[in-house]
Amino acid sequence: MPAKKTQAPPKNFEEGLDELEQIIAQIEEGKIGLEESLQRQERAQFLLQYCRAVLDKAEQQIQLLSAAGDGTLHAAPLEAPQP
């Protein structure tokens, strides 16, 4: 079994998302060979994991500030909207 190559992460979320969208478009066009498609699919999986991790971290950092009855502010985690 060949050793896995270490993937270089994108500089930021936006760059990762842009590269992911480009890879998806290239694969969907069907103009690249099977081996190239498999390599790009592997890169796409890496980018997807990277982007999800960035979003998860951002979600943890988002807090909702609300005023208490005495005028003080306290932070609470942002809750997901109800469907």
C-alpha positions in Angstrom: 0.0 0.0 0.0 1.5 3.4 -1.0 2.2 5.9 1.7 -0.2 8.8 2.0 1.1 12.1 0.9 1.0 15.0 3.3 -1.5 17.6 2.0 -0.7 21.3 2.3 -3.6 23.1 3.9 -4.9 26.2 2.2 -4.0 29.7 3.6 -7.5 30.3 4.8 -11.1 29.1 4.7 -12.0 31.1 1.6 -9.0 29.7 -0.4 -9.9 26.2 0.7 -13.5 26.6 -0.3 -12.5 28.1 -3.7 -10.1 25.2 -4.4 -12.8 22.7 -3.4 -15.3 24.3 -5.7 -12.8 24.2 -8.6 -12.0 20.5 -8.0 -15.7 19.6 -8.0 -16.3 21.5 -11.2 -13.3 19.8 -12.9 -14.5 16.3 -11.8 -18.1 17.0 -12.9 -16.9 18.2 -16.3 -15.4 14.8 -16.9 -12.5 16.1 -18.9 -9.8 14.6 -16.6 -8.8 11.0 -16.5 -9.7 8.5 -13.8 -6.4 8.6 -11.9 -6.4 12.5 -11.9 -10.0 12.4 -10.7 -9.1 10.1 -7.9 -6.2 12.4 -6.8 -8.4 15.4 -7.0 -11.1 13.6 -5.0 -8.6 12.9 -2.3 -7.6 16.5 -2.2 -11.3 17.5 -2.1 -11.8 15.3 0.9 -8.9 16.9 2.7 -10.2 20.4 1.9 -13.7 19.5 3.1 -12.3 18.3 6.4 -10.2 21.5 6.7 -13.2 23.7 5.9 -15.5 21.8 8.4 -12.8 22.2 11.1 -12.6 25.9 10.5 -16.4 26.3 10.6 -16.6 24.2 13.8 -14.0 26.4 15.4 -15.8 29.5 14.3 -19.1 28.2 15.7 -17.5 27.5 19.0 -16.3 31.1 19.1 -19.6 32.7 18.3 -21.4 33.8 21.4 -24.6 35.6 21.9 -24.3 38.6 24.3 -27.5 39.3 26.2 -28.3 41.8 28.9 -29.3 40.6 32.3 -31.9 42.3 34.4 -29.3 44.3 36.2 -27.8 45.7 33.0 -24.7 43.5 33.0 -23.8 41.5 29.9 -23.1 37.8 29.9 -22.0 35.5 27.1 -23.9 32.3 26.1 -23.3 29.9 23.2 -25.3 30.7 20.1 -28.0 28.1 19.7 -29.0 26.7 16.3 -32.2 28.1 14.9 -35.3 25.9 15.3 -36.8 24.6 12.0 
